[in-house]
């Protein structure tokens, strides 16, 4: 099967860029399973295991698809019929109530349910790219991982949890001074900011962490930060919104909508970091993800439809409760 993966951001990715990381690992896994993969992505992208075609801005999508492609996999809603078999992965929480494409796939069960659908494929990653984990290493700090400028990620709440728990916090994805949402300056010397990190620096920081504190205030569609942290043996202390209950086993952290409850859980956790890693190795692997998408591709190629009607946003994902 020849699969064309289409996205509006370049590949590969270094720091922030969850969708780009996922489709890179998906493409590699599909090739490993014996399929041919091409990417249709912005100019300047490159890949060592698949053909890269540059997007031609202004040209219809149908005109940019090679004749020998069997199925097109968009990472956004093309809002047009391309006259070829195609699927769409909806990666985010939008505010647009308009119906999505009929063959839309979501990234968690909760994400699908909130759009009136049952079709989802859990994200997966190529764990071999993350390297070995040193479980004997001394771990001094907890961490927050996400785009801290996004209000829904609630870095302020993470800092509050860390303060109540009496632990130090590394913020991966934010800066001490933030002017994007008004003036915010974090004074505490027990909170350390690293900006947008990637590559080996990110792996080293996760490998030195005692746990992820992520009290998001929206329904998280998936949460790559969660499974990356679990891989490095970090329990997860987060809110119970969106996909998070699907990602965090009961013995690998605590979900609560209260800073006091999460702080108590941070202080009390005595679990096994190796169990945290074991929870993600197969269920959230790139190969498992690729097999899930292949099933969807095959249904569409056989003339089927993934949803009986176009999915649409049934409820807002934003402004979920949080007791600071």
Residue, then its C-alpha position, 0 to 999 in steps of 0.5 A: x500500500x502507498x500511503x501519502x501523509x499530509x501535514x502543514x508543518x515541516x518534518x522532522x521536528x526538534x522541540x515542540x511539535x507533537x503532530x510532526x513527531x507522531x507522523x514521522x514515527x507513523x511513517x517509519x512504522x508503516x515502512x517497517x510493516x512493508x508499506x510505501x510512504x510519502x509525505x506532502x509537507x512544506x518546503x525544506x522538509x527531509x526524510x531518510x525513509x520516505x519520499x518528501x513532496x513539497x506542498x504547492x501553496x494555492x494548488x488544489x489538494x487533488x492536483x498534488x497527489x501522485x497517481x500511484x497513491x492508494x490512500x491519503x492521510x491528512x492531519x487536518x480537515x482539507x474541507x474538500x473532496x479530493x476524489x480519492x480515498x482519504x482519512x483525516x486525523x483530528x489532533x486537537x480541540x477546536x472551537x469550530x462547531x462545523x461537521x468534520x470529514x466523514x472519515x475522521x479518526x480521533x486520537x483517544x476514546x474520549x476525544x472521539x466520544x466528544x465528537x459523536x464518534x467511536x473511531x480513534x487510534x491512540x498515538x504511539x511513538x518509536x521508543x527506540x529513539x528515546x534511548x535507555x532509561x537509567x532507573x538507578x539515577x538520583x532524581x531530584x525535581x518534578x517537571x511540567x512538560x507542555x506549551x506553558x503559554x497556553x492557558x489551558x496547560x495551567x503551568x500556574x497550577x503546576x507551580x502551585x502543586x509543586x509549592x504545596x508538595x514542597x518539591x522543585x519543579x522544572x518547567x519544560x516549555x516555558x520561560x520565567x517571564x511571560x508577556x503573551x497572556x499579560x505580565x507573568x513573572x515567576x519569582x520562586x527559585x524552586x521553579x526552573x525554566x528551560x524554554x522549548x526543549x527537544x532532543x537529548x536535553x529533553x531526554x536528560x531532563x525527563x530521565x532526572x525527574x521524579x514525576x510529571x505535574x500537569x493539571x490541564x484545564x481542558x479535555x486533553x485530546x491525547x497528551x504526548x507529554x504523559x506517555x513520554x514521561x511514563x516512558x522515563x519512569x515518571x508517575x503522572x499527577x494531572x487532572x482527570x480530563x479528556x484522554x488522561x484517564x485512558x493514559x495513566x494507570x492507577x499505579x502510575x500516578x493520580x488524577x484530581x482537579x485539586x492542587x491540594x489532592x495532587x500535592x498530597x499524591x506527589x508527597x505520598x507516591x512510592x510506586x515502581x518507575x519501571x511499571x510506569x515505563x511498562x505501561x506505554x511500551x506496547x500500547x503506545x508504540x508506533x507499531x501499534x499505532x500503525x496497525x490501527x491506522x492500517x485497519x482504517x485505510x483498508x476499510x476506506x479502500x474497500x469502500x467503507x465509511x469510518x463514521x455513519x455521519x460527519x462527526x462534530x464537536x458536541x461540547x466545549x473542551x475548555x475551562x474545566x474546573x480547577x481548585x488552586 
